[in-house]
Amino acid sequence: MTGPGHASNLMQTLQGRRHAAGPDGPILTPIDAVDAIEAAMAMGEEEHGERWRKRPVLHHVKKGLGHALSAGPRGDGIDDDSGHPHLVLAATRMVLAVAVYLASREA
């Protein structure tokens, strides 16, 4: 299944917390940033499927750093292939790296 909310279990978990409140008030998740990452993940899922789960953490970190360096000084550089801002793709790769790391700890 593809589209918003189905890109990954991690994104589903974050999305489920959108309107949740903890004992100290609302959860401080930047929803607009999560939405941008989720859109990039949904597009990537359509093209690449679940292959990202098989890549090592360092692969995603290196790709993320490449996007971060391509973002430009104001962070507004756009990826020619996807049309997404490099900064969003950098954050997406870091989320993927964290998800792979957490999955490896559970195994």
N, C-alpha and C positions, 0 to 999 in steps of 0.2 A: 504494500500500500504506500502511496506517495502523497505528498502535499503537506501543508502545515499540520503540525501535531503528530506526524508519522515519520519524520526524518530520523529520529533516534529515541531510544528510551530516555536518554538524558534530557532532550528537549521536551519530551512529554512530561517528565517530572517537573521541570522548571515551569512549563505552561500551567500545570496543575496548581502551582503556587501563586498564580497571578493575583488572585483576590483573597488569598489566605492572610491571616494576621496571626502573628506570634504573640507571646505574652507581653512583649515590649512594643507592640504596634505592628504596622504592616511590614511585610518582608521587603527588603530593600533591593529587589531584583529589578534591574533596568529593563523593563519590558520591551521598549522599542529596540534596544540592542539585541535582546533575545529573539525578537521577531525577525530582525535582519539576519542573524545567524541561522535561524530556522529556515528562512527563505533560501539562503545559500546552500544549506544542507539538503533541502528538498530538491533543488536543482541538481545538486551533485548526486543525490540518490537516483534520480531518473537516469543519469548518464553512467554512473559507476556502480550502482547497487550498494551492496554491503562490503565491498572489497576493503574499505577503509579499516574495518575491524581487524583485518589480517596484517595490516602494516604496523611496524614497530612505532613506539612512541616517538623516537628520535626522527623518523621520517616526517611525521606531522609537524613536529617542532621546527625542523629545517624549512619545510614548505611554508609554515606560518611566518617564520622570520623573513623569508624571501618576499612574501606579500607585504610584511610590515615595512621593509626597506623600499618597496615600490610604491608605498602609499603617498610619498611626498611629504614635504614639511608641514602641510596643513591636513594631511590625512585624506585628501580628496582624489587621489589617483584611482582610476577605474581600470579593472582587468579587461583586456580586449576580448578574451574568449568568453567570459561569463557575463560581463556587463555589471558585475558587482564591484563595489569599492574594495580596493586591496586591503584596507583596514578591516572590513567585515570578513574577508577571506582569511586574514591573519588570525582574527579572533576565532573563526570557525575551526581552523586547523588546531588551535590550542585547545578548544573544547574537545575535538576528536582525540587529541593526545591525552587529555585527562580521562576521557571515557575508556580508551585502550588501557591506560595505566590502572584505572580502578578495576576493570575487568580482569586484568592479569593478577591482581591481588586477591580476587575472589576465586580464581581457579585453583 
